[in-house]
Amino acid sequence: MSDVRAFTVAPDDDGIRLDRWFKRHLPEASFNIVSRWARTGQLRVDGKRAAPGDRIEAGQVIRVPPAEPPADPKPKIVRPELSEDEIAFVNEIVIHRDSQAIVVNKPPGLATQGGTKTKQHLDGLLDGLANERGERPKLVHRLDKDTSGVLLLARSARAAGFFSKAFSGRTARKVYWALVVGVPEVRDGYIDLPLGKQPGTGGEKMHVDESETGLTARTRYRVIDRAGNRTAWVELQPLTGRTHQLRVHMAAIGHPIVGDGKYGGQDAFLTGAISRKLHLHARRLRIDHPDSGQIDVTAELPAHFAETLAGLGFDPADGDLPLDEVKFAETAEGKRRALTAAAKSRRKERKGERRNRGGRGNGA
């Protein structure tokens, strides 16, 4: 093969490893490529098969396969240019903007991100919120397509990392409003039911999973008002962040969210003039700001939810209940420190037991 290359080992390279020789003289051949040549017998020294870790000697001839063409660079993502209407729309739903964050009030029916069958989504509109340098904000969390309300965007990589840590560490507070079928017997309670992906649904649906593979999921709920025994307006606070957590939890205790046919079936739809759309709204978000202070923002209800509340005689002013302070012990950092302290205490106890046994031995 005319393209096969041959190199004679110079005195300066005497005794070095073969992979080191490649780094010196053919750096374009990565370690993975050299290893593949060795496995397939294409790499030879003095006619014998060689491995990357072999030592070479001055005067030996290294047979190297033909140079591989450079890998095609990843195609640059080219997003379609937004229309003036799209730019105007995404700016109209902004309810908070500062140097590090943008908060939008996502309308129901707009997906957060795209997918195989989802062409219109918020992520595709973020170029309309780019800064003067053309940098688009970054999604930090997401809402289901049919859930409306507060959605946080980070304006820098630093802010994105900060906000993500706040969500995973449970220091961020998220408050949702929902209309549910029936009235929970306990007006202020907690739902602690592990969740998992429902088999056979391709991960599109969750269910209560009390096996070893179920993931911890906790929700606090408070009844704000009720319309007889027919329906209740509730506040929901997810204390963990599982997919569809609020919807699965409320259905699991017998009070599916109105309009949630996916988890409540036909029982999730009320008769009369009440909309069949999902009645779940991210009302409020309170989260620490990367620079200082906090972001604390609320989002107005979408039209169908507001009309339902009015039709049932509920007063939106009653919905913003006092927000309890987060207990440090309930945050990820608090739990980590508690585990560390418990482990330290156990080590001290074991050390004390060893000392006591040693003392008894000396006195015998």
Summary of the structure (lengths in Angstrom):
residues: 364
radius of gyration: 30.4
end to end distance: 84.4
largest distance: 94.6
contacts: 996
relative contact order: 0.10
helix: 31%
strand: 25%
